[in-house]
Amino acid sequence: MIKSMTGYGRAREELHKRDITVEVRSVNNRYLDCTVKMPRMYAFAEDAVKKHVQQAVSRGKVDVFITVDATAADVAKVAVNRPLAEQYAAALGELAELCGPTAWKLTPEILARFPDVLTVTKEDEDLETVSADLCAVLDEALASYNAMRAVEGQKLAEDIAGRLDTIERCTGQVEERSPETVAEYRRKLTARMEEVLQSTSIDPQRILMEAAVYADKVAVDEETVRLRSHVAQLRTMLESDEPMGRKMDFLIQEVNRESNTIGSKCSDVAIAEIVVALKAEVEKMREQVQNVE
């Protein structure tokens, strides 16, 4: 079943002591345009995130928002700058010699007070693990997002299917009315010629020839056959699991072209009214297809 290009999905998980929240939302767009907004320190995972989006979405303007609370995952590491500590100790020993015998004694507490003897650093993160965790939560959000798009797609499919029924009904009306226009033309032509040539006999063959020429000019058999073919193809596309928005848009342009051709060929008032209704349905359907992925 077709999907809408408009949707929203959200997921939140705690993985490896990181609280990860991912939101996905999209609107209509001719092509896929993916924007990712995430903390700068996790920018290394942006390409992986976009790749996952590309696997789930074919077109639309998609915005991905990622927030990460890694407070619990922060592990501090305390290290001793041994060379610096040894230099401090040596310098303090020299000072002790200058001061003479005292009760002074060097202790770790004293050395620790000096700058940079002890350093506190954050342990390096496993980038692959972090990237995998972000993408795992993203996949959950995409699943929710696609479920919403499928629901919207079902509504679109029902609306489009109803309009296809109307188009097919209008096509049948044109097919029924078209032969009648030729018969009416022949009757009117005969009446006019009888009026002009009151005292002269009318050649039936000439009437038939003129009617045949007119019938050829206003024949819409090819157009109605193509219309029915396009309608059948569009119905098949509505049931497809593949993205069909662009193909449907192209076919609707073809439906509109056939409708215009029928309108230009037929000067009959009844057919003109049918064509107006037909084109109105095509235009409404075109608007709906703009939302189809």
KEKE-3310 file (N, C-alpha, C; in steps of 0.2 Angstrom, whole numbers, plus 5000, padded with zeros to 4 digits):
npx = (5004:5002:5012:5011:5020:5020:5024:5027:5037:5043:5056:5063:5076:5087:5103:5118:5120:5116:5104:5094:5085:5075:5068:5058:5052:5042:5039:5031:5041:5050:5061:5072:5077:5086:5089:5099:5099:5109:5119:5134:5146:5142:5143:5150:5142:5133:5133:5130:5117:5110:5111:5103:5090:5089:5087:5074:5066:5061:5058:5055:5055:5064:5067:5078:5079:5090:5093:5104:5107:5121:5126:5126:5135:5147:5163:5176:5194:5208:5224:5242:5254:5269:5282:5282:5278:5290:5299:5294:5296:5309:5313:5308:5315:5328:5325:5323:5335:5342:5335:5339:5340:5324:5308:5301:5292:5290:5275:5262:5250:5255:5262:5251:5244:5250:5250:5244:5249:5240:5229:5213:5203:5191:5186:5189:5176:5168:5167:5160:5151:5143:5138:5130:5121:5114:5108:5100:5090:5085:5080:5069:5061:5059:5051:5039:5036:5035:5024:5014:5014:5009:4996:4991:4993:4984:4972:4974:4975:4962:4954:4959:4956:4942:4941:4946:4936:4926:4932:4933:4919:4915:4922:4915:4903:4907:4910:4898:4890:4897:4895:4882:4883:4888:4877:4868:4874:4873:4859:4857:4865:4858:4846:4849:4854:4843:4835:4842:4843:4830:4822:4830:4836:4843:4859:4862:4874:4883:4880:4882:4896:4901:4897:4905:4917:4916:4914:4926:4934:4930:4931:4935:4939:4952:4957:4949:4951:4965:4963:4956:4966:4976:4969:4968:4981:4984:4977:4983:4995:4991:4990:5003:5018:5030:5038:5028:5024:5030:5028:5014:5011:5016:5007:4995:4996:4996:4983:4976:4980:4974:4960:4960:4962:4950:4941:4944:4941:4928:4913:4901:4889:4885:4895:4906:4902:4904:4918:4922:4919:4927:4940:4940:4940:4952:4961:4959:4964:4977:4982:4981:4990:5002:5005:5010:5022)
npy = (4994:5011:5025:5040:5056:5063:5063:5057:5051:5044:5039:5032:5027:5019:5015:5007:5016:5028:5040:5040:5050:5050:5059:5059:5068:5073:5082:5086:5083:5085:5077:5066:5074:5075:5081:5081:5084:5085:5083:5091:5083:5071:5071:5062:5052:5055:5052:5038:5039:5046:5036:5026:5032:5034:5021:5019:5028:5036:5048:5065:5079:5076:5078:5074:5073:5072:5068:5067:5060:5058:5058:5048:5039:5045:5042:5045:5047:5046:5051:5050:5062:5057:5061:5075:5075:5070:5079:5090:5084:5083:5096:5101:5094:5100:5113:5109:5106:5118:5125:5118:5106:5100:5097:5094:5084:5076:5072:5062:5070:5083:5084:5082:5093:5102:5110:5101:5089:5078:5072:5073:5065:5061:5045:5037:5036:5022:5023:5016:5009:5019:5025:5014:5012:5024:5023:5012:5016:5026:5018:5012:5024:5027:5016:5018:5030:5026:5018:5028:5035:5025:5023:5036:5035:5025:5032:5041:5033:5028:5039:5043:5031:5032:5043:5039:5030:5039:5045:5034:5032:5044:5042:5031:5037:5047:5038:5032:5043:5049:5042:5046:5059:5060:5054:5064:5075:5071:5071:5084:5090:5084:5090:5104:5104:5100:5111:5121:5116:5115:5111:5101:5085:5076:5069:5054:5047:5058:5063:5053:5053:5065:5064:5053:5059:5069:5061:5054:5065:5068:5057:5048:5036:5031:5039:5037:5023:5024:5031:5022:5013:5020:5022:5009:5006:5015:5010:4998:5003:5009:4998:4994:4991:4998:5014:5025:5038:5047:5040:5039:5053:5056:5048:5054:5066:5061:5057:5069:5075:5067:5070:5083:5082:5075:5085:5095:5089:5086:5095:5095:5099:5091:5082:5091:5095:5083:5082:5093:5089:5078:5083:5091:5081:5075:5085:5087:5074:5075:5084:5076:5066:5072:5071:5058:5046)
npz = (5000:4996:5003:5013:5011:5022:5039:5057:5069:5085:5097:5111:5121:5133:5132:5135:5146:5141:5138:5125:5113:5099:5086:5071:5058:5043:5028:5012:4997:4982:4980:4990:5005:5018:5034:5048:5066:5079:5095:5094:5098:5094:5080:5072:5069:5060:5046:5046:5052:5042:5031:5036:5036:5022:5018:5023:5018:5003:4997:5001:5013:5026:5043:5056:5073:5086:5103:5117:5133:5142:5154:5164:5158:5158:5162:5173:5173:5183:5183:5186:5184:5183:5179:5181:5195:5201:5198:5205:5218:5219:5218:5230:5239:5237:5242:5255:5259:5259:5269:5280:5293:5297:5303:5293:5281:5265:5258:5249:5249:5249:5237:5228:5228:5220:5204:5190:5193:5196:5184:5177:5166:5153:5149:5133:5121:5113:5097:5087:5094:5100:5088:5083:5093:5092:5080:5082:5090:5081:5071:5078:5079:5066:5062:5069:5063:5049:5051:5054:5042:5033:5037:5034:5020:5017:5018:5008:4997:4997:4994:4981:4974:4974:4966:4954:4951:4947:4936:4927:4926:4920:4908:4902:4900:4890:4880:4877:4873:4862:4849:4847:4844:4831:4824:4826:4820:4807:4805:4806:4796:4785:4786:4784:4771:4764:4766:4760:4747:4741:4730:4724:4723:4736:4738:4745:4747:4748:4760:4768:4767:4771:4785:4789:4788:4797:4809:4809:4813:4826:4833:4848:4852:4854:4864:4875:4877:4881:4892:4901:4902:4909:4921:4925:4928:4938:4948:4951:4955:4967:4976:4977:4986:4984:4982:4973:4970:4960:4948:4948:4947:4934:4926:4929:4923:4910:4910:4911:4899:4889:4893:4889:4876:4872:4875:4866:4854:4853:4851:4856:4868:4879:4880:4883:4896:4903:4901:4908:4921:4922:4921:4933:4943:4940:4943:4957:4961:4957:4966:4978:4975:4976:4989:4990:4993)
capx = (5000:5006:5013:5011:5026:5020:5023:5030:5039:5048:5058:5067:5079:5093:5108:5125:5120:5115:5097:5094:5079:5075:5061:5058:5046:5044:5034:5032:5047:5051:5066:5074:5081:5087:5093:5100:5101:5111:5124:5140:5150:5140:5142:5153:5137:5128:5132:5126:5110:5107:5110:5097:5084:5088:5084:5067:5062:5063:5058:5051:5060:5064:5071:5079:5081:5093:5096:5108:5109:5126:5128:5128:5140:5153:5168:5182:5200:5213:5231:5247:5259:5274:5288:5281:5278:5297:5302:5292:5299:5317:5314:5306:5321:5333:5323:5323:5343:5343:5332:5342:5336:5318:5303:5297:5292:5286:5269:5258:5245:5258:5263:5245:5242:5254:5246:5245:5252:5235:5225:5207:5201:5186:5187:5187:5170:5168:5162:5156:5145:5138:5134:5125:5115:5110:5104:5095:5084:5083:5076:5062:5057:5057:5046:5034:5035:5032:5017:5009:5014:5005:4989:4989:4993:4978:4967:4975:4973:4954:4952:4961:4952:4936:4941:4947:4929:4922:4935:4930:4912:4915:4924:4910:4898:4909:4909:4890:4888:4901:4891:4876:4885:4889:4870:4865:4877:4871:4853:4857:4867:4853:4841:4852:4855:4836:4833:4846:4842:4823:4820:4834:4836:4850:4863:4863:4881:4887:4878:4886:4903:4902:4896:4911:4923:4915:4915:4934:4937:4928:4932:4939:4940:4959:4958:4945:4955:4971:4961:4955:4972:4979:4965:4970:4988:4984:4974:4988:5000:4989:4991:5010:5022:5035:5036:5024:5022:5032:5025:5007:5010:5016:5001:4989:4997:4993:4975:4974:4981:4968:4954:4960:4961:4943:4937:4946:4938:4921:4910:4895:4888:4885:4902:4909:4901:4907:4925:4924:4919:4933:4946:4940:4942:4960:4965:4959:4968:4984:4984:4982:4996:5008:5007:5011:5029)
capy = (5000:5017:5029:5047:5059:5067:5058:5058:5046:5046:5033:5034:5021:5019:5010:5009:5021:5034:5041:5043:5051:5052:5061:5060:5071:5075:5085:5084:5086:5081:5072:5065:5079:5073:5085:5078:5089:5081:5086:5091:5078:5065:5072:5057:5047:5058:5048:5032:5041:5047:5030:5022:5036:5033:5014:5018:5034:5037:5055:5070:5083:5073:5081:5070:5076:5067:5071:5061:5062:5053:5059:5041:5035:5048:5039:5049:5043:5050:5049:5054:5064:5055:5065:5081:5074:5068:5086:5094:5081:5085:5104:5102:5091:5105:5118:5107:5106:5125:5127:5115:5101:5102:5091:5093:5078:5076:5067:5062:5075:5089:5084:5082:5100:5106:5110:5096:5082:5074:5074:5070:5064:5057:5039:5038:5032:5017:5027:5012:5007:5024:5025:5008:5014:5030:5020:5007:5020:5029:5013:5012:5030:5026:5011:5022:5035:5023:5016:5033:5036:5020:5025:5042:5032:5021:5037:5044:5028:5027:5045:5042:5026:5035:5048:5034:5027:5044:5046:5029:5033:5049:5039:5027:5042:5049:5033:5032:5049:5050:5040:5050:5066:5059:5054:5071:5079:5068:5073:5092:5091:5083:5096:5110:5103:5100:5118:5125:5113:5113:5108:5097:5079:5076:5063:5051:5046:5064:5064:5048:5054:5071:5061:5049:5064:5072:5055:5053:5071:5069:5050:5048:5029:5030:5043:5033:5017:5025:5033:5016:5009:5024:5021:5002:5006:5019:5006:4994:5007:5010:4992:4993:4992:5002:5021:5026:5045:5050:5037:5041:5060:5056:5045:5058:5071:5058:5057:5076:5076:5063:5073:5089:5080:5074:5091:5099:5086:5086:5102:5093:5102:5086:5079:5096:5095:5077:5083:5098:5085:5074:5087:5093:5075:5074:5090:5085:5068:5077:5087:5071:5062:5076:5069:5051:5045)
capz = (5000:4996:5010:5013:5013:5029:5045:5063:5074:5090:5101:5117:5124:5137:5129:5137:5151:5137:5137:5118:5110:5092:5083:5064:5055:5036:5024:5005:4994:4976:4981:4998:5008:5025:5039:5055:5071:5085:5098:5090:5100:5090:5073:5068:5067:5055:5039:5047:5053:5035:5028:5039:5033:5015:5017:5025:5014:4996:4995:5006:5017:5032:5049:5062:5079:5091:5109:5121:5140:5143:5161:5168:5154:5159:5167:5174:5174:5186:5181:5189:5180:5187:5178:5184:5202:5202:5198:5211:5224:5219:5220:5237:5242:5237:5247:5262:5261:5260:5275:5285:5296:5300:5304:5286:5277:5259:5258:5243:5249:5248:5230:5225:5228:5215:5197:5185:5196:5195:5179:5177:5159:5152:5145:5126:5119:5107:5092:5083:5099:5101:5082:5083:5098:5090:5074:5084:5092:5075:5068:5081:5077:5059:5062:5071:5057:5043:5052:5053:5035:5030:5039:5030:5014:5016:5017:5001:4992:4996:4990:4974:4971:4973:4960:4948:4949:4944:4930:4923:4924:4915:4902:4899:4897:4884:4875:4875:4869:4856:4843:4846:4841:4824:4821:4827:4815:4800:4804:4805:4790:4780:4787:4781:4764:4762:4767:4754:4740:4742:4724:4721:4727:4740:4737:4751:4748:4750:4767:4772:4766:4776:4791:4790:4789:4804:4814:4810:4817:4833:4836:4854:4854:4856:4870:4880:4878:4885:4899:4904:4903:4914:4927:4928:4930:4944:4953:4952:4959:4974:4980:4977:4992:4982:4981:4967:4969:4954:4942:4948:4945:4927:4923:4930:4918:4904:4910:4910:4892:4886:4894:4885:4868:4871:4875:4860:4848:4854:4852:4859:4875:4884:4881:4886:4903:4905:4901:4914:4927:4922:4923:4940:4947:4938:4947:4964:4961:4956:4973:4982:4973:4978:4995:4990:4992)
cpx = (5004:5007:5013:5018:5026:5019:5027:5031:5044:5049:5063:5070:5085:5098:5115:5125:5119:5107:5096:5087:5079:5068:5063:5051:5048:5038:5035:5038:5048:5056:5068:5079:5081:5091:5093:5103:5103:5117:5131:5145:5149:5140:5145:5148:5132:5127:5128:5119:5106:5106:5104:5090:5083:5086:5077:5063:5065:5063:5053:5057:5059:5069:5071:5082:5084:5096:5099:5110:5114:5129:5131:5133:5147:5158:5174:5188:5205:5220:5236:5253:5266:5281:5288:5281:5286:5300:5300:5295:5306:5318:5312:5312:5327:5331:5324:5331:5345:5341:5335:5338:5330:5314:5299:5298:5288:5281:5266:5253:5248:5259:5256:5242:5245:5250:5249:5248:5247:5231:5219:5204:5195:5188:5185:5181:5172:5164:5158:5150:5140:5134:5129:5120:5111:5105:5099:5089:5081:5078:5069:5058:5055:5051:5039:5032:5032:5025:5012:5009:5009:4998:4987:4989:4987:4972:4968:4973:4965:4951:4953:4957:4945:4935:4942:4940:4925:4925:4933:4923:4911:4917:4919:4904:4900:4908:4902:4888:4891:4897:4885:4877:4885:4882:4867:4867:4874:4863:4852:4860:4862:4848:4843:4852:4848:4833:4836:4844:4835:4820:4824:4835:4843:4853:4865:4871:4885:4886:4882:4894:4905:4901:4902:4917:4922:4916:4923:4937:4936:4928:4937:4940:4947:4960:4955:4949:4961:4969:4959:4961:4976:4976:4967:4977:4988:4982:4979:4993:4998:4990:4999:5014:5028:5033:5033:5022:5024:5029:5017:5006:5011:5010:4995:4990:4995:4986:4973:4975:4975:4962:4954:4959:4953:4939:4938:4942:4931:4918:4903:4894:4888:4892:4907:4908:4904:4915:4927:4924:4925:4939:4946:4942:4950:4964:4965:4964:4975:4986:4985:4989:5002:5010:5010:5019:5031)
cpy = (5006:5021:5036:5050:5062:5062:5060:5052:5047:5039:5036:5027:5023:5014:5012:5015:5028:5034:5044:5044:5053:5053:5062:5063:5073:5078:5083:5087:5082:5075:5071:5071:5078:5078:5082:5084:5085:5085:5086:5086:5071:5065:5066:5052:5049:5054:5042:5033:5042:5041:5026:5026:5034:5026:5014:5023:5035:5044:5059:5074:5080:5076:5076:5074:5071:5071:5065:5064:5056:5054:5053:5037:5038:5045:5043:5045:5048:5047:5053:5056:5063:5059:5072:5081:5073:5075:5090:5091:5083:5092:5105:5099:5097:5111:5116:5107:5114:5128:5124:5110:5103:5096:5090:5087:5078:5070:5067:5068:5082:5089:5085:5089:5104:5105:5104:5089:5077:5076:5070:5070:5060:5051:5040:5033:5028:5020:5022:5010:5012:5025:5020:5010:5019:5027:5015:5011:5024:5024:5012:5018:5029:5021:5014:5027:5032:5020:5022:5035:5031:5021:5031:5040:5029:5026:5040:5039:5027:5033:5045:5037:5028:5039:5044:5031:5032:5045:5040:5029:5038:5046:5035:5032:5045:5044:5032:5038:5051:5048:5044:5057:5065:5058:5060:5075:5077:5071:5081:5093:5090:5088:5102:5110:5103:5107:5122:5122:5110:5109:5103:5091:5079:5069:5060:5049:5052:5065:5059:5050:5060:5068:5057:5054:5067:5067:5054:5059:5071:5062:5051:5041:5028:5033:5039:5027:5018:5028:5027:5012:5013:5022:5014:5002:5010:5014:5001:4997:5008:5004:4990:4995:4997:5009:5022:5033:5048:5047:5039:5048:5060:5053:5050:5064:5068:5058:5064:5077:5073:5067:5080:5088:5079:5080:5095:5096:5087:5093:5101:5096:5096:5083:5084:5096:5089:5079:5088:5094:5081:5077:5089:5087:5074:5079:5089:5079:5070:5080:5081:5067:5066:5074:5061:5050:5041)
cpz = (5000:5003:5008:5014:5019:5034:5051:5067:5079:5094:5106:5120:5128:5135:5132:5142:5147:5136:5130:5116:5103:5089:5075:5062:5047:5033:5016:5002:4987:4977:4989:5000:5016:5029:5046:5060:5077:5089:5094:5091:5096:5083:5069:5066:5062:5049:5040:5048:5046:5031:5030:5036:5026:5014:5019:5021:5008:4994:5000:5010:5024:5037:5054:5067:5084:5097:5113:5128:5142:5150:5165:5164:5155:5164:5167:5175:5177:5185:5184:5184:5183:5185:5182:5192:5204:5203:5203:5217:5224:5221:5227:5241:5243:5242:5254:5264:5262:5267:5281:5288:5299:5301:5298:5283:5271:5259:5251:5243:5247:5240:5226:5224:5222:5208:5193:5187:5195:5189:5179:5170:5159:5147:5138:5125:5113:5102:5088:5088:5099:5094:5081:5087:5095:5084:5076:5086:5086:5072:5071:5079:5070:5058:5064:5065:5051:5045:5052:5046:5031:5031:5034:5022:5012:5014:5010:4996:4991:4993:4983:4971:4969:4966:4954:4946:4945:4937:4925:4921:4919:4908:4898:4896:4891:4878:4872:4871:4863:4849:4841:4843:4834:4821:4821:4821:4808:4799:4803:4799:4784:4780:4783:4774:4761:4761:4761:4747:4740:4735:4721:4726:4730:4739:4743:4752:4750:4757:4771:4772:4771:4783:4793:4791:4796:4810:4815:4814:4824:4836:4842:4857:4857:4863:4876:4882:4882:4892:4903:4906:4909:4921:4930:4931:4937:4949:4955:4957:4966:4978:4980:4984:4991:4981:4974:4965:4962:4948:4942:4945:4937:4924:4924:4925:4911:4904:4908:4902:4888:4887:4890:4878:4867:4870:4869:4854:4848:4855:4855:4866:4880:4886:4885:4893:4906:4906:4907:4920:4928:4924:4930:4944:4946:4943:4954:4965:4961:4963:4978:4981:4975:4985:4996:4989:4985)
residu = (MET:ILE:LYS:SER:MET:THR:GLY:TYR:GLY:ARG:ALA:ARG:GLU:GLU:LEU:HIS:LYS:ARG:ASP:ILE:THR:VAL:GLU:VAL:ARG:SER:VAL:ASN:ASN:ARG:TYR:LEU:ASP:CYS:THR:VAL:LYS:MET:PRO:ARG:MET:TYR:ALA:PHE:ALA:GLU:ASP:ALA:VAL:LYS:LYS:HIS:VAL:GLN:GLN:ALA:VAL:SER:ARG:GLY:LYS:VAL:ASP:VAL:PHE:ILE:THR:VAL:ASP:ALA:THR:ALA:ALA:ASP:VAL:ALA:LYS:VAL:ALA:VAL:ASN:ARG:PRO:LEU:ALA:GLU:GLN:TYR:ALA:ALA:ALA:LEU:GLY:GLU:LEU:ALA:GLU:LEU:CYS:GLY:PRO:THR:ALA:TRP:LYS:LEU:THR:PRO:GLU:ILE:LEU:ALA:ARG:PHE:PRO:ASP:VAL:LEU:THR:VAL:THR:LYS:GLU:ASP:GLU:ASP:LEU:GLU:THR:VAL:SER:ALA:ASP:LEU:CYS:ALA:VAL:LEU:ASP:GLU:ALA:LEU:ALA:SER:TYR:ASN:ALA:MET:ARG:ALA:VAL:GLU:GLY:GLN:LYS:LEU:ALA:GLU:ASP:ILE:ALA:GLY:ARG:LEU:ASP:THR:ILE:GLU:ARG:CYS:THR:GLY:GLN:VAL:GLU:GLU:ARG:SER:PRO:GLU:THR:VAL:ALA:GLU:TYR:ARG:ARG:LYS:LEU:THR:ALA:ARG:MET:GLU:GLU:VAL:LEU:GLN:SER:THR:SER:ILE:ASP:PRO:GLN:ARG:ILE:LEU:MET:GLU:ALA:ALA:VAL:TYR:ALA:ASP:LYS:VAL:ALA:VAL:ASP:GLU:GLU:THR:VAL:ARG:LEU:ARG:SER:HIS:VAL:ALA:GLN:LEU:ARG:THR:MET:LEU:GLU:SER:ASP:GLU:PRO:MET:GLY:ARG:LYS:MET:ASP:PHE:LEU:ILE:GLN:GLU:VAL:ASN:ARG:GLU:SER:ASN:THR:ILE:GLY:SER:LYS:CYS:SER:ASP:VAL:ALA:ILE:ALA:GLU:ILE:VAL:VAL:ALA:LEU:LYS:ALA:GLU:VAL:GLU:LYS:MET:ARG:GLU:GLN:VAL:GLN:ASN:VAL:GLU)
# end
